[in-house]
Amino acid sequence: MRITDLYLLTADLAGTEAFYGGELQLPLLERTPTAVGFRVGHSRLTFHAAPGPTRPFYHVAFAIAFGQVDAAQAWVAARAESLPYSATQAIADFPNWRARAFYFLDNNGTILECIGRVGGPAGPAEFEAATGLLGVHEIGLVLPDVPRDCEALAATYHVPFYARGPRLADFAALGDDDGLFIASAVGRGWLPTLRPAERHWLKVAFEQDGQPHELEL
């Protein structure tokens, strides 16, 4: 599965442009009075102004080269608020997923992740987000009933449950090593802060088995 477009909400459009376009130096694709969009590798990431007083936040992961995880973590840590995986680890090892990852916050409180997978491209030693972020790799979907709703997603879009798991009553992953939906129950804590997941509007365009699809929650 490949995520091509991701649309989220922000309560601070100017701050979001300053973070993604300024701090992370991502190419600006769109700026209107109510939206701002950026190029992230093979994906387009667009934020729309949130209605009313809500302050939406999400979980989003970007793909990076496995060989650039350490360099990427140092680069991002100089520009954003890092979220250590544990008291002794800035970078998480996920052997079952054959991956390493690190976390940080954007201006909205969204928990961002950069993940590199074994077997992917090594990448140069130097890292910059504009070229080193290969695309949106994961989007967190906060669902009322994870088992039921994931079955419906799998049946509708032919996106399989992730072969590396897990598949729990309050958490599941759908997709493959190229892209994932990370399904969470409302209130379940997102790694690494364990901030309870909240359900906010989002839209994602993706390709599965060569077919384009669009999902709006």
Disulfide bonds with the S-S distance in Angstrom:
none
